[in-house]
Amino acid sequence: MIVTRSRTLPAAPDAVWKLVADPRALARWWPRVERVKGVTSEGWTAVLRSSRGRAVRADWRLDGQDAGRRRAWAQEIDGTPFAKVLAERRVEARLEPAADGTRVTIELRQRGRGMAQFGRFMLRRAARKELDGALDGLARATSRS
């Protein structure tokens, strides 16, 4: 399943890229991320707060980038609590200059596992909400820059 959301932000592409390209900045704009640790050039760990208030680790690896234009990261699923529900989860952010700022497109590709395969509409709805929250967060973070 692939969910894509786009928005034009009233910010320069460099300002948006600065946030998108730095995993440490995820806590400023990605929903439920409280902090990021263990950042290397290859990956990082995001500490998320679940809807029940529990801290959950999510390990990510860089999955490609074109500096200033595109950055992709994939979640390490195997051996984690996410493996019960997900077989794959990958995020790609694309930036394009626009007359009034920067056009940001975020794509979330995820594949359910087990019974989650039958709840695609629920996964899709949650993905839309998460991506809209990420775009809202980017808008807030870039307006403060």
Backbone bond lengths (Angstrom), bond angles and torsions (degrees), N, CA, C in turn:
res aa  C-N    CA-C-N  psi(-1)  N-CA   C-N-CA  omega(-1)  CA-C   N-CA-C  phi
1 M - - - 1.431 - - 1.528 109.22 -
2 I 1.294 115.93 133.65 1.467 121.85 178.61 1.521 108.53 -121.96
3 V 1.326 115.63 129.15 1.461 121.77 175.72 1.521 106.92 -122.30
4 T 1.322 116.24 131.66 1.460 122.15 -178.88 1.515 109.43 -127.07
5 R 1.326 116.39 134.68 1.459 122.43 176.14 1.523 107.60 -132.22
6 S 1.331 116.86 143.77 1.466 122.05 -179.22 1.510 110.50 -134.97
7 R 1.316 114.28 154.82 1.460 120.67 176.28 1.518 108.69 -161.73
8 T 1.318 116.28 146.78 1.454 120.52 173.15 1.519 107.89 -94.97
9 L 1.319 115.50 123.22 1.462 121.47 179.58 1.525 109.10 -101.79
10 P 1.328 117.24 140.24 1.462 120.02 179.26 1.532 111.25 -80.20
11 A 1.327 115.26 59.91 1.466 121.28 -179.04 1.520 108.58 -143.12
12 A 1.307 115.43 152.83 1.467 120.83 178.65 1.528 109.88 -67.23
13 P 1.338 117.27 146.18 1.467 120.36 178.79 1.535 113.18 -53.14
14 D 1.333 117.51 -38.01 1.470 120.02 -179.94 1.524 111.61 -62.63
15 A 1.322 117.59 -38.78 1.468 121.50 179.68 1.526 111.05 -66.61
16 V 1.321 116.48 -40.03 1.465 120.49 179.19 1.526 109.31 -70.44
17 W 1.328 117.19 -43.76 1.461 120.88 -179.50 1.529 111.03 -60.35
18 K 1.307 116.66 -38.92 1.464 120.80 179.92 1.532 110.73 -55.20
19 L 1.310 117.48 -38.52 1.469 121.69 178.57 1.523 112.31 -77.97
20 V 1.329 116.10 -45.25 1.461 120.81 -176.64 1.539 111.22 -65.54
21 A 1.309 117.17 -35.76 1.466 121.39 -175.09 1.521 113.97 -83.05
22 D 1.317 118.51 -10.04 1.463 121.46 -176.81 1.528 110.69 -110.78
23 P 1.335 118.12 106.01 1.468 119.30 179.64 1.530 113.30 -56.07
24 R 1.338 117.50 -30.47 1.468 120.28 179.32 1.525 111.56 -62.43
25 A 1.327 116.89 -23.50 1.465 121.22 -178.79 1.530 112.82 -83.82
26 L 1.330 118.18 -7.53 1.472 120.19 -177.48 1.524 112.58 -55.70
27 A 1.316 117.95 -35.13 1.463 120.81 179.57 1.533 111.84 -63.23
28 R 1.323 116.75 -20.89 1.470 120.35 178.65 1.518 112.95 -80.58
29 W 1.374 116.73 -20.08 1.462 116.02 -172.57 1.522 115.53 -140.51
30 W 1.313 120.76 -21.67 1.467 120.41 -177.91 1.525 109.46 -89.84
31 P 1.331 118.39 132.09 1.464 121.60 -177.68 1.537 112.95 -55.48
32 R 1.295 115.01 138.22 1.468 126.31 174.67 1.520 115.65 68.96
33 V 1.328 118.45 -3.23 1.468 119.09 177.24 1.520 107.74 -78.84
34 E 1.335 115.77 121.72 1.462 121.29 178.61 1.517 112.24 -92.91
35 R 1.322 115.48 -38.88 1.461 120.00 178.51 1.525 108.81 -160.67
36 V 1.315 114.22 164.79 1.458 121.52 179.33 1.520 106.85 -129.33
37 K 1.333 115.44 136.63 1.461 119.26 -179.74 1.519 110.04 -137.18
38 G 1.319 115.07 167.49 1.458 120.58 177.15 1.514 114.12 62.77
39 V 1.325 117.51 35.73 1.463 120.89 -177.23 1.522 110.39 -73.89
40 T 1.335 115.05 125.90 1.460 122.09 172.07 1.524 106.77 -129.02
41 S 1.311 116.47 -179.76 1.467 119.32 178.40 1.529 111.09 -70.12
42 E 1.333 117.37 -15.72 1.467 121.17 -177.61 1.517 114.82 -103.61
43 G 1.336 117.90 -22.44 1.459 118.39 -177.18 1.514 113.29 -175.12
44 W 1.343 115.25 -176.84 1.459 121.77 -177.15 1.522 108.72 -164.86
45 T 1.325 114.89 170.07 1.455 122.22 175.70 1.517 108.47 -120.02
46 A 1.323 115.98 125.17 1.467 121.37 175.38 1.523 107.66 -100.34
47 V 1.312 116.15 135.60 1.456 121.17 174.59 1.525 106.35 -101.83
48 L 1.326 114.51 116.02 1.462 122.19 -176.90 1.516 110.24 -103.70
49 R 1.309 116.59 156.58 1.461 121.77 173.27 1.518 106.81 -108.87
50 S 1.327 117.07 118.66 1.467 121.42 -178.63 1.526 110.08 -71.52
51 S 1.318 115.85 167.94 1.465 120.26 178.93 1.527 111.22 -64.20
52 R 1.324 117.18 -19.40 1.471 121.83 177.40 1.523 112.36 -92.68
53 G 1.336 116.39 3.54 1.453 120.92 176.79 1.520 114.95 88.51
54 R 1.301 117.74 7.64 1.463 122.46 -177.96 1.530 110.48 -91.35
55 A 1.323 116.91 139.76 1.465 121.01 176.40 1.528 108.89 -78.67
56 V 1.331 115.95 133.86 1.460 122.48 -178.87 1.518 108.29 -132.98
57 R 1.330 116.24 134.88 1.466 121.86 177.36 1.515 110.51 -88.09
58 A 1.306 115.40 141.20 1.463 121.31 172.64 1.527 107.52 -134.05
59 D 1.321 115.84 118.13 1.457 121.16 179.83 1.522 109.50 -92.83
60 W 1.333 115.04 133.70 1.461 122.03 -176.26 1.514 109.74 -125.97
61 R 1.327 115.40 152.56 1.458 120.69 173.06 1.522 108.51 -128.60
62 L 1.311 115.36 144.50 1.453 120.29 176.24 1.524 107.70 -65.50
63 D 1.322 116.14 132.69 1.465 121.02 -175.04 1.531 111.32 -119.25
64 G 1.324 117.09 16.35 1.455 121.58 176.40 1.510 113.14 130.01
65 Q 1.317 115.25 153.51 1.461 119.98 175.17 1.513 111.30 -163.36
66 D 1.319 114.95 153.00 1.454 125.06 167.28 1.520 103.57 -119.88
67 A 1.318 116.51 106.39 1.460 121.62 -172.15 1.524 112.42 -46.44
68 G 1.319 114.68 128.30 1.457 121.52 178.27 1.518 115.22 83.25
69 R 1.339 117.26 -10.78 1.464 119.48 -174.50 1.522 114.99 -125.87
70 R 1.346 117.05 -39.98 1.461 119.83 -173.66 1.517 110.17 -149.38
71 R 1.322 114.90 138.30 1.470 120.64 175.21 1.517 107.93 -143.21
72 A 1.335 115.79 133.70 1.468 120.80 -179.35 1.518 109.19 -128.58
73 W 1.330 115.43 144.02 1.456 120.72 177.03 1.530 108.88 -142.04
74 A 1.333 115.34 146.58 1.458 121.34 -176.07 1.527 109.13 -123.88
75 Q 1.324 115.25 140.83 1.456 120.05 179.92 1.526 110.38 -82.86
76 E 1.327 115.36 138.11 1.464 121.67 173.85 1.535 105.77 -80.77
77 I 1.308 116.76 111.01 1.462 122.03 -172.30 1.529 112.93 -96.07
78 D 1.330 117.16 -46.05 1.465 120.98 -174.02 1.526 111.93 -55.35
79 G 1.332 115.04 135.37 1.454 120.83 177.56 1.511 115.11 78.08
80 T 1.340 117.68 10.78 1.465 121.52 179.48 1.532 109.24 -118.34
81 P 1.320 117.92 165.95 1.467 120.09 175.95 1.536 113.08 -59.64
82 F 1.334 117.22 -23.77 1.460 121.28 179.22 1.523 111.94 -67.32
83 A 1.335 116.98 -23.11 1.470 121.73 -176.92 1.524 112.40 -63.94
84 K 1.316 117.61 -19.77 1.470 120.39 177.84 1.524 111.47 -68.58
85 V 1.320 115.48 -27.97 1.457 121.13 -173.82 1.526 113.39 -113.81
86 L 1.331 116.81 -34.51 1.464 120.58 -172.67 1.526 112.64 -117.52
87 A 1.311 115.84 142.77 1.460 122.27 172.08 1.525 110.22 -101.63
88 E 1.336 116.82 -25.76 1.462 121.70 -177.73 1.515 109.03 -155.68
89 R 1.354 115.68 144.29 1.469 121.49 174.78 1.522 106.97 -152.48
90 R 1.324 115.36 120.25 1.469 121.53 -177.01 1.523 108.80 -139.50
91 V 1.317 115.84 138.42 1.465 122.47 179.79 1.519 108.62 -119.51
92 E 1.325 116.13 138.38 1.455 120.45 174.14 1.524 108.04 -133.79
93 A 1.327 115.77 129.16 1.465 121.95 176.02 1.522 108.14 -111.74
94 R 1.333 115.80 130.47 1.464 121.45 179.10 1.528 108.45 -122.01
95 L 1.314 116.18 137.48 1.457 122.34 -179.46 1.520 109.58 -120.76
96 E 1.330 115.46 138.06 1.462 121.72 175.55 1.524 108.13 -136.67
97 P 1.328 117.17 134.52 1.464 118.71 174.79 1.528 109.67 -61.18
98 A 1.312 115.23 141.54 1.469 121.52 176.98 1.524 107.60 -131.23
99 A 1.314 116.37 159.84 1.466 120.77 -178.00 1.529 111.61 -56.86
100 D 1.327 116.04 -34.66 1.461 120.01 -176.80 1.528 113.02 -110.83
101 G 1.345 117.81 24.68 1.457 120.47 178.13 1.518 112.16 143.43
102 T 1.322 114.81 -126.05 1.469 121.37 -177.15 1.517 109.67 -133.99
103 R 1.299 116.10 127.68 1.469 121.55 174.41 1.525 107.24 -84.66
104 V 1.325 116.63 118.45 1.457 122.53 -179.16 1.520 108.60 -111.36
105 T 1.314 116.47 128.16 1.460 122.61 175.11 1.515 107.25 -121.53
106 I 1.321 115.87 126.54 1.459 120.89 176.69 1.517 107.54 -117.77
107 E 1.319 114.40 128.48 1.456 120.99 -179.68 1.524 108.59 -117.31
108 L 1.318 115.58 132.00 1.461 121.64 176.57 1.523 107.76 -116.37
109 R 1.316 115.18 120.51 1.470 121.69 177.66 1.518 106.20 -110.76
110 Q 1.320 116.35 120.60 1.453 118.92 176.64 1.516 110.53 -142.87
111 R 1.316 113.44 148.47 1.457 120.42 179.68 1.512 107.42 -126.20
112 G 1.332 115.68 125.25 1.450 120.98 -179.96 1.514 112.22 -74.21
113 R 1.315 114.11 162.79 1.461 121.52 177.98 1.523 108.09 -126.70
114 G 1.302 116.01 145.44 1.463 120.44 176.87 1.518 111.04 62.41
115 M 1.309 115.64 -135.89 1.465 121.36 -177.81 1.529 112.59 -65.11
116 A 1.326 117.17 -22.39 1.465 119.97 179.55 1.518 111.40 -62.09
117 Q 1.330 117.77 -23.30 1.459 120.30 177.45 1.521 111.25 -61.41
118 F 1.328 116.08 -28.09 1.463 120.12 -179.04 1.526 112.41 -86.09
119 G 1.316 116.99 -11.82 1.462 121.13 179.56 1.510 111.85 -103.13
120 R 1.333 116.33 37.52 1.465 119.94 -177.16 1.519 113.09 -56.21
121 F 1.320 117.17 -38.85 1.463 118.71 -179.49 1.516 110.80 -63.42
122 M 1.333 117.73 -34.32 1.470 119.91 177.97 1.529 110.70 -71.96
123 L 1.329 116.85 -40.90 1.464 119.94 176.24 1.526 111.00 -63.07
124 R 1.328 115.98 -41.27 1.464 120.75 -180.00 1.535 111.14 -63.92
125 R 1.324 116.74 -43.86 1.469 120.77 179.43 1.531 110.36 -63.28
126 A 1.337 116.75 -44.32 1.460 120.65 179.10 1.533 110.71 -64.19
127 A 1.329 116.93 -38.17 1.469 120.75 179.18 1.527 110.63 -64.99
128 R 1.324 116.94 -43.40 1.476 119.69 177.94 1.526 110.82 -58.76
129 K 1.322 115.31 -45.47 1.462 120.57 -179.34 1.539 110.63 -62.84
130 E 1.327 116.63 -42.13 1.456 120.71 179.62 1.531 111.43 -64.67
131 L 1.327 117.56 -44.69 1.462 120.52 -179.72 1.525 112.04 -68.22
132 D 1.325 117.34 -38.98 1.464 119.88 175.36 1.527 110.02 -62.12
133 G 1.334 116.61 -39.52 1.462 120.61 176.98 1.522 111.89 -64.47
134 A 1.336 116.61 -38.04 1.465 120.55 177.62 1.531 110.72 -65.26
135 L 1.325 116.90 -43.27 1.468 119.78 178.30 1.529 110.90 -65.72
136 D 1.328 117.58 -39.46 1.474 120.63 174.84 1.522 110.22 -60.28
137 G 1.345 115.70 -43.44 1.462 120.30 179.63 1.519 112.39 -63.79
138 L 1.324 117.08 -41.18 1.462 120.12 176.55 1.526 111.09 -62.97
139 A 1.320 116.12 -40.50 1.470 120.15 178.80 1.531 110.28 -61.60
140 R 1.340 116.60 -44.66 1.468 119.74 178.95 1.539 111.14 -65.54
141 A 1.329 115.92 -45.51 1.464 119.99 -176.92 1.530 112.33 -65.41
142 T 1.314 117.46 -38.18 1.465 118.75 -179.98 1.520 112.10 -76.78
143 S 1.308 117.43 -24.30 1.479 118.67 178.50 1.538 110.41 -73.79
144 R 1.329 117.08 -20.14 1.470 121.75 178.32 1.513 112.58 -91.22
145 S 1.331 117.04 -13.02 1.475 120.70 -176.02 1.500 111.83 -71.46
